Amino acid sequence: MKKHTIESVVEDSIAYELEIESGDKLVSINNKEINDIFDYHYLCEDEYLEILIEKKDGEEWLLEVEKDEDEDLGLTFSDSLMDKYKSCHNKCVFCFIDQNPEGMRDTIYFKDDDTRLSFLQGNYVTFTNLQEKDIERIIEYKLAPINISIHTTNEELRCKMLNNRFAGKVNAFIKRLYDAGIPMNAQIVLCKGLNDGKELEKTLTDLLEYTPVMQSLSIVPVGLTKYREGLYPLDSFNKEDAINLIKTVEKYQALALEKGVNHFVHASDEWYINAGMDFPDADNYDGYIQLENGVGMTRLLYDEFDEAIEYYLEDNDGPCLVNKKVSTITGVLAYESKLKLKDKLKKVAPNIDFQIYPVVNNFFGEKITVTGLLTGQDIISQLKDKDLGDVLLLPCNTLKSDEDIFLDDVTLEELQNALQVKVVVVQSSGMDLFNRIIETES
């Protein structure tokens, strides 16, 4: 039976009162094995528990607990998942990890495809790691929403794209979750000549049948680095492709609205930029449910920036008259869109010189144009001769989520020393960007 090491105990909690300590091990609850954090939370919902603890000296304590249904025991574990991560069994033709250069840190090459991370972190998973018992547990525990990388409902084509003979089972799994009322979100990585065109329309038609339980579907273009030697040949989408994709999305949005649900299907921001088309209004994004897939990021940025300006003007007697120069960076894709922020800023802060520098991605190749995949070395090399002013505002998505380090292991401190400028990390919101521009001290 698996044993889970307890890292800490919340003071004055149930576990604290029972004299459970850091370093003890949780063996079982109500004589049931605990495989991971979901088993733990599900079993803890009972009002009467028999908890088997192995003390640090090896002695076993069987503890009886009576509590409210939603009352927490107060335990945290050395591994937040209480289990090992499941790695990906696919060899997707579009996999970005396979397009990384050699010599990067080990964690970048790890391919996770763990359904549990869909609930914990919002990850999108392919379901190729899923077994019948896993589907049954999702339904029994009512774990939701679950985020699915579908790509196509054509089972033969999906097996080809994922290079996994079991990949076609996804349709049956989706049907099970739909029948059980488990909310889902989905994504499609669109690959030219594979799952686009008529294949895409078939997929959209099929998935529309699962609304409103399937809440949303995003379509993002495949990302292609310069490291594709020996990989499946894929081409980039052009402007005409982007225009046609948006027309298809609008067609199926209309069908979804006729059905009485939300817009359901969304194109990521890249499509609108590459098509040279305006972004939809905020209402089109259904509460930005697919924001993490780059759907509506620019529209939300504009609206939040406008809102920040309104708040500033309401709280102050007039425009900001501070004189200073502030700079920031962006990937090439969003450069023209970001320039509109300069025009907005001039209305409220005419004396602030706000410079936006596009950074070309030489590390992964010029076809990679998003800000979140810029590296420290590219930023340094392209900004070292620029007048960065009083402060450089750095988008937070260029850094590791839990550490001040870029994809190429350049640290934030190294960047700041190389550019000889104060660097301030900005959160992914128009409100924070505006406040940093206005309030950052020189």
N, C-alpha and C positions, 0 to 999 in steps of 0.2 A: 504494500500500500504506500502511495506517495506521501511524503512528509514535507511540510512547508515551513521554512525557517521564518520566525517572526522577527521583524526588524525593530519595531517599536510598538509601544502600547500607549494609547491616549490616556492622559491623567484623568482620574475620576470616572473612567468608562467602566463598562461591565467587566471587561478583561482585567482592568486595573484592580477592581475590587476582588476579583478571583485570584489575584497574585500571579497572573500570567506575566512573564517577563521577556524582555528582548533576548533572543537566542534560543528560547523554547521553540518547539515544533508543533504545528497543528497536524494531527494525524487523521481525524475524521469528525464529521458532524452527524449525529443520529445514525451512527454506524455506516455512513456512506462515504466512499472515497471522494476526495476533492481533486479533480483534474486541473482546474484552473480557476481564475477569479470569478467566472460566471457561475460555476458550481457553488463556490463559496457564498456569493451574494444570494443565490436562489435558495440554498439550504438555510441561510440565516434569516429568511423571511418568516420561518415558523416561530410561533410564540413560545414553544417549549423545545429546548435543545439539550442534547447530550454531547458535550464536546470532549474529545479525547486529545490530551496534550502530552507530549513527551518533554519532560524537563531536561535541562542541560546536563544533569547527572544521569540521564537515562530512565529515571523513574517516570511512570505513566500516571496521569491524573485523569479521571473521568468526572467531568464537572457538569452539573445540572443547572440550566438557566431558564428562568421564566422572564419574558420580556414582552414589550409591545412589538407588533409585527414589523414596524419600520425602524425599530431601535437598533443602532449599530453596536457591534461588540467592542470596537475601538482598537482593532488590530491593523497594522500595516506589515507588508511582507517584503523580503529582500528582493523579490522579483515581482514587479507590479502585475504581470500576467499570470504569475504562479505556474508558469509552464514555459517550455522553449517555443520560440517562434517557428512557424511552419514556413519553409522555403518554397519558392515557386517551382513547379514541375513542368512549366512550359518553356518553349523556345520561340517566343513570338517574333514574327518577321519585322515588327516595328519596335521591339524592345529597346528602350533608351540605354539601359545598363550595358547591353552588348555593344553599344556605340561609344563607350568610354575609352579613353586612352589608357595605356598601362601606367602603373606607378602611382595611382591615387590611393587614398586610405582604404583599408579593407572594407569598412562598412558601406562604402559607395557601391561595391560590387555585390552586396548581398541582395538577393531578390526575395522579398517577402510576398507571400500570397496567403496570408493568414486571415480567415474570415473574422476572427475575433477582433482583429485590429480595425475592421470596418466599424465596429460598434465603439471601440475605445478611442480611435484616432481619426475616423472618417475615411480610412483607406478604401480604395476600390479594389475588389478582388474578383478573380475569374471563376470561382466555384470548381475548378478542376481538382482542388484538394479536398472537396467535400464528399462525404459519404452519407448514406441514408440516416445513420445515427446523428450526424451533425445537423441535418435538416430537421429531424425530429426534435432535437434539443433547442434549436432556434425557435421553433413553433411553441414548444412547451414553455420555454422561459420568456417567450414574447420579446425576443431581442430585436430592436428596431431603432432607426431604420438601417437597412443593410444596403451597401453601395456596391454595385455590380459592374464590372467591365465586360460588356456584352460584345460589342464590335459588330456582330452580325447574328441574326437568328437562323441563317442558313447553316445547318449543322455540319455539312461537309466542308463548307468554306471556313467555318470557325475552327474545325480541326486542322485545316491547312494553315490558317493564320497564326494559330497558337502552337502548331506543331505538336499536338497532343490528341491522340485518338479518342480520349474521353471528353474532349471539349464540347462535343455536341449535346451532352447531357444537360446543359444549362437551361434549355427550354423547359424540360420537365421539372427542374428545381424551381424555376420562376413560377410555373403553374402551381406547384405545391404551396409556395409562399403567398401567392395571390389568393388561392382558395382559403388560406388560413388568415388572411387579412394582415399580413406582415408588411408594413410600409417599405418601399424600395426606391432607390435612386439608381440611375444607370448612366453609363458613358459609352461613347463610341470613339475610338481612335480611327480616324478616316484615312485610308490608304488608297492612293490613286490607282485605279484599275483593278482593285480587289473588292472592297466593300462599299464603294461609292455608286452613283448612278442608280440603276434599277435595283441593285442589291440593297442599297440604302433605303429606297422606298419600300421594299418588302419588309425590311427590319422595322421601319417606322410604323408601317401598317400593323405588323404583328404586335409590337409593343404597345401601341395605342389601345389595344384590347385589354391591357392590364391596368389601365388608369381607372380610378384615381389611386388605387393601392400602389401602383408604380407612380411616384409623385413627379418625377422629373427625369429628363434625359438630355445630356450634353453631347455635342459633337465637336471634337477638337481635331485639328490637322496633325498628322504624324510629324514628329520632330526628327530631322535628319542631320546628324553630325558629319564631320569629315572622316570619321573612323568607321567606314562601312565595308571595308575590304572583306570579301568572302561572305557577306550577308546578302539577304534577299534584295534584289534590285527594286528600289522604290524611287519615285519622282516627286518633286514638290508640286503643290497646287499653284496655278496662276490666277490672275485677276478674274478671268472668265469663269474658272472653276469656282472661285469664291462667290461670285454673283449668283451662279446657278445653285450653289449650296444654300445660300440665304433664301432664294426663291422656294426651294424645297422645304426648308424649315418653316417659312411663312405659310406654305400650303398646309402643312400638318399642324401648325399652331391653330389655324382656322378650323380644322377638323376637330381638334381637341376642344376648342371653345364651343363648337356646335354640340359636342357631346356633354357639355356642361361642366367640364373640369377646367383646370388652368391652362396656360400656354403649353405646358408639358415639355416640348422639345425646344432646345436652345442652342444657338451657335456661339462658340467662344469668340472673344473679342478679335482674335486674329483674322477671322473671316471678314468682319466688317472693315477692318483696317486694310486688308489686302484687296478688298472689293472697292475701296474708296467710298464707302457708304456710311451714313450717319448711324450712330448707335441708337437702338430703340430706347424709348422712354422707360423710366424706372418700373412702371406698372407691368411692363412686358416680362420682367424677370421673376415675377412670382415670389417676391421676398428674397431674391438672390440666393436661392437654395443650392445653386451650382457655382457659387462664387469661387470655391477652391479649384475649380477646373477652368478658371479664367473667363467665366461667363458673367458679364456685367461689371467687371472690375473698373473699367474706364467710366461708365455711366455713374457708378456709385462714387468714384473719386471726384467727378465733376460736381455731383449733387452735394457731397459732403463739404467740398471746398466752398461752394456757394453758400451753404448753410453757415459755415465758419465765418465767412465775410459778413453775413447778416447779423450774426451774434456779436461780432466785433463792433459793427456800426451802431447796434442797439446799446451797447455798453459804454461807448465812447462818444465824445462830443463831435468828432469828425474823423477824417482819415488818419492813418498812421503816417507821421512825418519823419520817422527815423531814417537816417542816411546810413546805409550799409550795403555790402554785397554778399549775397548768399548763393551757393551753387549746389547742384544735385546732379545725379546721373540717371540714365535710363538705358534699357536695351534699345536697339535700333527700331524695333517694331513700334514701340509706343512714343517715339520721339515727337512726331507731328501732333499727336493727340495731347502730349504733355505741354506743348507750346501754348495751347489754349489757356493753361493755368497762368501763364505770364500776363496775358491780356486781362484775365480776371483780377489778378493781383494789383495791376496798375490802378484799378478803380479805387482801391482802398489804401494802397501803400505806394504812391507814385515815386518815392525817393529810394525805394529798395531795388537794387539791381539784382534780379533773380536770373541766374544762368543755368540752363539745362544742357548737359553734355551727353550726347549719344555715345555709347561705347560699343564698338564692334567686337563680336565674340571671335577672337582669333584662336582661343583655346579649343573650342569645340567645332569651330568653322562658322563662316558667315551666314549660313542658313539657320543657325540658332540665334534668334533675335530677341528673346524675352529677357527681361531684367533679372529674373530669379536664377538664371544660369550663367551670369557673369562671374568671372574669377578675379581674384585680387591682382594677379599679374597683369591682366588686361586693363583693369581700372588704373593701376599705377602707370603703366606704359603710355596710356592715352591721355592721362591728366597731368603728367609731370611737368609739362611746359605750359599748362593753362593757368590763367588767373582765377583761382578758386575763391578769392575774397576772404571774408571773415570766418566762414564755416562751410564745410561740405556736409550736406545732408545725405545720408546713405540709406537707401531703402532696406528695410530689415530682411526682406526675402533674399538678399544676396548672401546672407550669413546662415550658418547652421542654426537650427532652431534653439538649441540649448548651449551654444558656445559661440564666441566671437571669432569665427574662423570661416574663410571662404572655401569653395569647393576644391581649390588647389592647395589648401592648407596654409595659405597666407593668412596671417592673423590681422585683426583690426588694428592692433598696435603697430604692426609692421607697415600697414597701409598709411596710417597717420604719420609715422616717422618718415616714410618715403616721400610723401607729398607735402610734408611740413605745413599742415593745416589742421585746425580743430575739426574732428569728425563727430557728427551727432547722428545716431541711428534713428530713423523715422519709421513709425508703425505704418501699416498698410491702410491708412485712412486719410481722406482729404482734410479732415479736421486736424489731425496731428501734424500733417505737412504744413498747413497754414499757420498753426500755432508755433511751430518750430521756426518758420520763416520770420514771423513777427516778433517772437519773444526771445529767440536765442541771442544771448549776449555776445558781443564782439570780443 
